Amino acid sequence: MDLFNLKGKVAIVTGSSRGIGRSIAIQLAKAGAKVVISSRKLAACEDVVQTIRDAGGEAMAIAANISDKAQVEALVAQTRAAWGGIDIMVCNAATNPYYGPMTGMSDEVFDKIMRNNVLSNAWLCNLAYPDMKAKKDGAIVIVSSIGGLHGSSVIGAYNISKAADMQLARNLAVEWGPDNIRVNCIAPGLIRTDFAKALHENPVLRAKVEGETPLRRIGEPDDIGGIAVLLASAAGQYITGQTIVADGGMMIR
């Protein structure tokens, strides 16, 4: 298990009060990392912190709205002040405020999706970069989606943002590889989360997805958490610029 040991590492996980982010945060803490739980609502973050502490891990909560650059900067600054330099940055928080065709979509909706799902990740990565460069070691994990690998008539803008996250990881992996900073994406399929509730609680759609997925089920948050540990640890020290798809086989069927 030494390959997956994160003892002494400091990690920030955005959008970690629930769903995939929560699972990632808990799994990083189980591997020994000190984890900052962050989302817009502090009380929800504190609940996850308590769960981690009850299991013997170390965590703290810092509320931040990823669409606000000043709050993102404060998130990183407060982490650094409390625990020192950042070793692991997990960009998980995202938004999808619109379900429908892109035809006629307002500029405001498109801007919101791109700001929250792409620009905020660029902020977070760049803010963590100096710490990682100084140590000549670091891991960035961006939670993308299989939506970034195919088109859609109803979540097209979201899919564009997730494809952009994959390219952001590739670009930063090239730029920061000489500093031994690894940048990767995870692309989940349909996961049982509140974020995807409109999809997995639709019995017709869910049955269709389960019937077409080789593993014959939708995913659970814990199907994703361990992948982040792999990418953040020595086990993934030669992986960079990649998108790891975790979708039960949906994309290869």
Secondary structure, DSSP 8 states (H G I E B T S, - for coil): -GGG--TT-EEEEET-SSHHHHHHHHHHHHTT-EEEEE-S-HHHHHHHHHHHHHTT-EEEE----TT-HHHHHHHHHHHHHHH-S--EEEE--------B-STT--HHHHHHHHIIIIIHHHHHHHHHHHHHHHHT-EEEEEE--GGGGS--SSBHHHHHHHHHHHHHHHHHHHHHGGGTEEEEEEEE-SBSSSTTHHHHT-HHHHHHHHHHSTTSS-B-THHHHHHHHHHHSGGGTT--S-EEEESTTGGG-
